[in-house]
């Protein structure tokens, strides 16, 4: 079983966002949204993860993140996207030339 580490990036009253690390390697990103009785998740993982590893990661997310929030939920729905990370982009004007810019 892989040892996943979740690095929280942000939190609101109804959601959380995490970077997912396996050791020092980034393997994905997770967005959790808490509704009344359902937790909705968007899981984006690297191309290198197998179906078995993705299932294991979902189980870890359920146990370590969703259950620890302490809400009563009937279901967790996870949308999984697998592919290549292209970076992080922002509309903030970092260099004075405007437009969307890559920040990572």
C-alpha positions in Angstrom: 0.0 0.0 0.0 1.4 3.4 -1.0 1.9 6.1 1.6 0.0 9.1 0.4 0.4 12.5 2.0 -2.3 15.2 1.6 -1.1 18.8 1.6 -4.0 21.2 2.1 -4.0 24.1 -0.3 -7.2 25.8 0.8 -10.4 25.4 2.8 -13.8 27.0 2.8 -16.8 26.1 5.0 -18.0 23.6 2.3 -14.9 22.5 0.5 -11.2 21.7 0.7 -8.4 21.4 -1.9 -5.3 19.2 -1.6 -2.1 18.4 -3.4 -1.5 14.6 -3.2 2.1 13.4 -2.6 3.6 10.0 -2.5 6.8 10.6 -0.7 8.2 13.7 -2.3 6.5 13.1 -5.7 3.3 14.9 -6.6 0.8 12.3 -7.9 -2.4 14.3 -8.0 -4.8 16.9 -6.8 -8.1 16.6 -4.9 -11.1 18.9 -4.5 -13.7 18.0 -1.9 -17.1 19.6 -1.7 -19.4 18.8 1.2 -23.1 18.8 0.6 -25.9 17.9 3.1 -25.5 14.1 2.9 -23.1 13.6 0.0 -19.4 14.4 -0.5 -18.5 15.2 -4.1 -14.8 14.9 -5.0 -12.8 15.6 -8.1 -9.6 13.6 -8.2 -6.9 14.4 -10.8 -4.1 11.9 -10.9 -0.9 11.4 -13.0 -0.9 9.1 -16.0 1.5 6.7 -14.1 -1.1 5.5 -11.5 -2.8 2.2 -12.2 -6.5 1.5 -11.6 -5.6 -0.4 -8.5 -3.5 2.5 -7.2 -6.4 4.9 -7.9 -8.9 2.7 -6.0 -6.4 2.5 -3.1 -6.1 6.3 -3.2 -9.9 6.8 -3.1 -10.1 4.5 -0.1 -7.4 6.5 1.7 -9.2 9.7 0.9 -12.4 8.3 2.3 -10.7 7.1 5.5 -8.3 10.0 6.2 -10.0 13.1 4.9 -13.7 12.5 4.5 -14.3 10.5 7.7 -12.1 12.9 9.7 -14.3 15.8 8.9 -17.0 14.4 11.2 -20.0 15.0 9.0 -22.8 12.4 8.6 -22.7 11.4 5.0 -24.5 8.7 3.0 -22.2 8.6 0.0 -19.0 9.9 -1.5 -19.0 10.5 -5.3 -15.6 10.7 -6.9 -14.9 12.0 -10.5 -11.5 10.8 -11.5 -9.4 12.4 -14.3 -6.1 10.9 -15.3 -3.6 12.7 -17.4 -0.6 15.0 -17.7 -0.2 18.0 -15.4 0.3 21.1 -17.5 1.0 23.5 -14.6 -0.8 26.2 -12.6 -2.0 29.3 -14.4 -3.3 32.7 -13.0 -4.8 35.9 -14.4 -2.8 37.9 -11.8 -0.5 40.4 -13.5 2.9 39.1 -12.4 5.1 40.9 -15.0 3.0 43.8 -16.0 1.9 42.4 -19.4 -1.6 41.1 -18.4 -3.3 38.0 -19.6 -3.1 34.4 -18.3 0.3 33.4 -17.1 1.8 30.1 -15.9 3.0 30.4 -12.3 4.6 27.0 -11.9 
